């Protein structure tokens, strides 16, 4: 009769409590509001020290997903939405000067978080029900990362471009083209719209046109790669999304329209048509499909 057995921690962490691996997340939170139970930064020094644990905990989560029980717990407790809320808090935690001996550069902690999030999003190998929400909530939502520095946002976009070659099916299922273009519109417009975010790099400096255009270039590389891997009806849908993006673009001073020309023949023709015929197209009466048929 067996009374004890040795089991690897990665295979049993799902049974440690409600949420399984998610039970480690409170270790990365330095303070919680007693009424709303939302993370707070009442003590910046304590919050900074706790936030250093975020990247290791995210790496533990990615390793734990090798066992199906852990993935089921993450799904049951809506882990992608929960992680997105916690990341939004962690990315706002300041770097404590008392803690500078551990974190040498201001972005070092957040760079580790980005690398850990990328690893976590790719961890569910055979569970698309978890993998797709992780991509859409943690990687493709640019609003989540808009408070970060220019270098960190560029690193995230570069990582997404690298993942297109191995995760194109997952990114397409997560509606990556639409999400990225929506994020571009909300976060990187030089002339903000009503619902645009004014939080670029923390909102402490004016919105730098050069850096915004550089981020748009990185973003359009991802869109171009995704469009290059799409076929059939999916390619047609992506082209319609791009043309709608061009029709809605209110930014004549930004240099991203020329970058769209190389994406596909349809987008190039549609863009040239818009430049040669300067009139307003009412999308209520003229569908994109008919617009493309004029080429």
C-alpha positions as CSV (number, residue, x, y, z in Angstrom):
1,X,0.0,0.0,0.0
2,X,1.5,3.3,-1.1
3,X,1.4,6.0,1.5
4,X,3.7,8.5,-0.2
5,X,5.0,9.3,-3.7
6,X,7.5,11.7,-5.2
7,X,6.0,14.0,-7.8
8,X,7.6,16.8,-9.6
9,X,6.4,20.3,-8.4
10,X,5.5,21.3,-12.0
11,X,3.0,18.4,-12.1
12,X,1.3,19.2,-8.7
13,X,1.3,23.0,-8.5
14,X,-2.3,23.0,-10.0
15,X,-3.4,21.4,-6.7
16,X,-1.8,24.0,-4.4
17,X,-4.9,26.1,-4.2
18,X,-7.6,27.9,-6.2
19,X,-6.1,28.9,-9.5
20,X,-3.1,26.6,-9.2
21,X,0.0,28.5,-10.5
22,X,-1.9,31.7,-10.3
23,X,-1.6,31.5,-6.5
24,X,2.0,32.8,-6.9
25,X,0.9,36.1,-8.4
26,X,0.2,38.0,-5.1
27,X,3.9,37.7,-4.4
28,X,4.5,40.3,-7.2
29,X,2.0,42.8,-5.7
30,X,3.4,45.3,-3.1
31,X,0.0,46.6,-1.9
32,X,-3.7,46.0,-2.2
33,X,-6.6,48.3,-1.6
34,X,-8.7,46.9,1.3
35,X,-12.0,48.0,-0.2
36,X,-11.6,47.2,-3.9
37,X,-8.9,44.5,-3.7
38,X,-7.1,46.3,-6.6
39,X,-3.3,46.5,-6.6
40,X,-2.0,49.9,-5.3
41,X,1.4,51.6,-5.0
42,X,0.9,53.1,-1.6
43,X,4.5,52.2,-0.7
44,X,6.7,52.6,-3.9
45,X,9.7,50.9,-2.3
46,X,7.7,47.8,-1.3
47,X,5.9,47.7,-4.7
48,X,9.2,48.0,-6.5
49,X,10.8,45.2,-4.6
50,X,7.7,43.0,-5.1
51,X,7.6,43.8,-8.9
52,X,11.0,42.3,-9.3
53,X,9.4,38.9,-8.7
54,X,7.0,39.3,-11.6
55,X,9.3,38.0,-14.4
56,X,10.4,34.8,-12.4
57,X,6.7,34.1,-11.5
58,X,5.7,34.4,-15.2
59,X,8.5,32.0,-16.2
60,X,7.2,29.6,-13.5
61,X,3.7,29.9,-15.0
62,X,5.1,29.1,-18.5
63,X,6.9,26.0,-17.2
64,X,3.8,24.8,-15.3
65,X,1.8,24.7,-18.5
66,X,3.6,21.6,-19.5
67,X,1.1,19.8,-17.3
68,X,-2.6,19.8,-18.5
69,X,-3.9,20.4,-15.0
70,X,-2.2,23.7,-14.7
71,X,-3.6,24.8,-18.1
72,X,-7.1,23.9,-17.0
73,X,-6.8,25.9,-13.8
74,X,-5.6,29.0,-15.8
75,X,-8.6,28.6,-18.1
76,X,-11.0,28.1,-15.3
77,X,-9.9,31.3,-13.5
78,X,-9.6,33.5,-16.7
79,X,-5.9,33.8,-16.5
80,X,-5.4,36.0,-19.6
81,X,-7.7,38.7,-18.3
82,X,-6.3,38.5,-14.8
83,X,-2.7,38.7,-16.0
84,X,-3.5,41.7,-18.2
85,X,-4.8,43.6,-15.2
86,X,-1.8,42.7,-13.1
87,X,0.6,43.7,-15.9
88,X,-1.1,47.0,-16.3
89,X,-0.3,47.6,-12.6
90,X,3.3,46.2,-12.7
91,X,4.3,48.4,-15.7
92,X,3.4,51.5,-13.7
93,X,5.4,50.6,-10.6
94,X,8.4,53.0,-10.3
95,X,11.9,51.8,-9.9
96,X,13.0,52.5,-6.3
97,X,16.3,54.2,-5.9
98,X,17.0,52.1,-2.9
99,X,16.7,49.1,-5.1
100,X,19.0,50.3,-7.8
101,X,21.7,47.8,-6.8
102,X,19.6,45.0,-8.1
103,X,18.1,46.8,-11.2
104,X,21.0,48.5,-13.0
105,X,18.9,50.1,-15.8
106,X,15.4,51.7,-15.5
107,X,14.0,49.4,-18.2
108,X,15.8,46.2,-17.0
109,X,12.9,45.0,-14.9
110,X,10.3,45.6,-17.6
111,X,12.5,44.0,-20.2
112,X,12.6,40.8,-18.2
113,X,8.8,41.0,-17.9
114,X,8.4,41.3,-21.7
115,X,10.6,38.3,-22.3
116,X,8.7,36.3,-19.7
117,X,5.3,37.3,-21.2
118,X,6.5,36.2,-24.6
119,X,7.6,32.9,-23.2
120,X,4.3,32.5,-21.4
121,X,2.2,33.2,-24.4
122,X,3.9,30.6,-26.4
123,X,3.9,28.0,-23.6
124,X,0.5,26.3,-24.3
125,X,1.6,24.0,-27.2
126,X,-1.6,22.1,-27.7
127,X,-4.2,24.3,-26.0
128,X,-5.5,27.0,-28.4
129,X,-8.3,27.9,-26.0
130,X,-5.7,29.3,-23.6
131,X,-3.0,30.3,-26.1
132,X,-5.1,32.6,-28.3
133,X,-6.4,34.7,-25.3
134,X,-2.9,35.0,-24.0
135,X,-1.8,36.5,-27.3
136,X,-4.7,38.9,-27.6
137,X,-4.7,40.1,-24.0
138,X,-1.0,40.2,-23.3
139,X,0.9,40.8,-26.5
140,X,-1.4,42.2,-29.2
141,X,-3.1,44.8,-26.9
142,X,-0.7,47.8,-27.4
143,X,-2.7,49.9,-25.0
144,X,-1.3,47.7,-22.2
145,X,2.3,48.7,-23.1
146,X,1.7,52.3,-24.0
147,X,3.1,53.6,-20.7
148,X,6.4,51.9,-21.3
149,X,9.5,53.5,-22.8
150,X,10.0,53.7,-26.6
151,X,12.8,51.1,-26.4
152,X,10.6,48.6,-24.6
153,X,7.7,49.0,-27.0
154,X,10.0,48.6,-29.9
155,X,11.4,45.4,-28.3
156,X,7.9,44.0,-27.9
157,X,7.0,44.7,-31.6
158,X,10.3,43.1,-32.7
159,X,9.4,40.0,-30.7
160,X,6.0,39.9,-32.3
161,X,7.6,40.1,-35.8
162,X,9.9,37.2,-34.9
163,X,6.9,35.1,-33.7
164,X,5.0,35.5,-37.0
165,X,7.1,32.7,-38.5
166,X,6.2,30.2,-35.8
167,X,2.9,31.5,-34.4
168,X,1.1,32.9,-37.5
169,X,-1.9,30.7,-37.1
170,X,-2.4,31.7,-33.4
171,X,-1.9,35.4,-34.2
172,X,-4.4,35.2,-37.0
173,X,-6.9,33.5,-34.8
174,X,-6.4,36.3,-32.3
175,X,-7.3,38.8,-35.0
176,X,-3.8,40.2,-34.9
177,X,-4.0,42.5,-38.0
178,X,-7.1,44.3,-36.7
179,X,-5.8,44.5,-33.1
180,X,-2.4,46.0,-34.2
181,X,-4.0,48.6,-36.5
182,X,-6.5,49.5,-33.7
183,X,-3.6,49.8,-31.3
184,X,-1.7,52.0,-33.8
185,X,-4.6,54.3,-34.1
186,X,-5.1,54.6,-30.3
187,X,-1.5,54.8,-29.2
188,X,0.7,56.2,-32.1
189,X,-1.4,58.9,-33.8
190,X,0.6,62.2,-33.8
191,X,-2.7,64.1,-34.0
192,X,-4.8,62.4,-31.3
193,X,-8.4,61.4,-31.8
194,X,-11.1,61.6,-29.2
195,X,-10.5,58.1,-27.9
196,X,-6.7,58.1,-28.4
197,X,-4.4,57.4,-25.4
198,X,-2.2,60.2,-24.2
199,X,0.1,58.0,-22.2
200,X,3.1,57.4,-24.5
201,X,6.1,56.6,-22.4
202,X,4.3,57.5,-19.2
203,X,2.9,60.7,-20.5
204,X,5.7,62.8,-19.0
205,X,7.1,64.0,-22.3
206,X,5.6,65.4,-25.5
207,X,4.7,62.7,-28.1
208,X,7.9,62.4,-30.2
209,X,7.0,62.2,-33.9
210,X,10.2,60.3,-34.8
211,X,9.7,57.6,-32.2
212,X,6.1,57.2,-33.1
213,X,6.9,56.8,-36.7
214,X,9.6,54.3,-35.9
215,X,7.1,52.2,-33.8
216,X,4.6,52.4,-36.7
217,X,7.3,51.0,-39.0
218,X,7.9,48.1,-36.6
219,X,4.2,47.5,-36.4
220,X,3.7,47.5,-40.1
221,X,6.4,44.9,-40.6
222,X,4.3,42.6,-38.4
223,X,1.2,43.3,-40.5
224,X,3.2,42.8,-43.7
225,X,4.5,39.4,-42.5
226,X,1.0,38.3,-41.4
227,X,-0.5,39.4,-44.8
228,X,2.3,37.4,-46.6
229,X,1.3,34.2,-44.8
230,X,-2.5,34.6,-45.4
231,X,-4.3,32.9,-48.2
232,X,-7.7,32.8,-49.8
233,X,-10.6,34.4,-47.8
234,X,-8.2,35.3,-45.0
235,X,-6.1,37.4,-47.3
236,X,-9.2,39.1,-48.6
237,X,-10.3,40.0,-45.1
238,X,-6.8,41.3,-44.2
239,X,-6.8,43.5,-47.3
240,X,-10.3,44.9,-46.4
241,X,-9.0,45.7,-42.9
242,X,-6.0,47.6,-44.4
243,X,-8.1,49.5,-46.9
244,X,-10.5,50.6,-44.1
245,X,-7.5,51.7,-42.1
246,X,-6.3,53.8,-45.0
247,X,-9.8,55.4,-45.4
248,X,-9.9,56.3,-41.7
249,X,-6.4,57.6,-41.5
250,X,-6.4,61.3,-40.4
251,X,-2.6,61.6,-40.2
252,X,-1.2,63.2,-43.4
253,X,2.0,64.1,-41.6
254,X,3.0,60.5,-40.7
255,X,5.0,58.4,-43.1
256,X,3.3,55.0,-42.8
257,X,1.0,55.1,-45.9
258,X,4.0,54.6,-48.2
259,X,5.0,51.5,-46.2
260,X,1.6,50.0,-47.0
261,X,2.2,50.1,-50.7
262,X,4.4,47.0,-50.7
263,X,1.9,44.9,-48.8
264,X,-0.2,43.7,-51.7
265,X,-1.4,44.7,-55.1
266,X,-4.9,45.5,-53.9
267,X,-3.7,47.9,-51.1
268,X,-1.3,49.6,-53.6
269,X,-4.1,50.2,-56.1
270,X,-6.5,51.3,-53.5
271,X,-4.0,53.8,-52.1
272,X,-3.1,55.2,-55.5
273,X,-6.8,55.5,-56.2
274,X,-7.3,57.5,-53.0
275,X,-4.5,59.8,-53.9
276,X,-5.6,60.5,-57.5
277,X,-9.3,60.9,-56.6
278,X,-9.5,63.2,-53.7
279,X,-13.1,62.9,-52.6
280,X,-14.9,61.5,-49.6
281,X,-16.0,57.9,-49.8
282,X,-19.1,57.2,-47.7
283,X,-18.5,53.7,-46.3
284,X,-22.2,53.4,-45.4
285,X,-23.2,53.1,-49.1
286,X,-20.0,51.9,-50.6
287,X,-18.6,48.6,-49.4
288,X,-14.9,47.7,-49.4
289,X,-15.6,44.7,-51.7
290,X,-17.0,47.0,-54.4
291,X,-14.2,49.4,-53.8
292,X,-11.7,46.7,-54.5
293,X,-13.5,45.6,-57.7
294,X,-12.8,49.0,-59.3
295,X,-9.1,48.2,-59.6
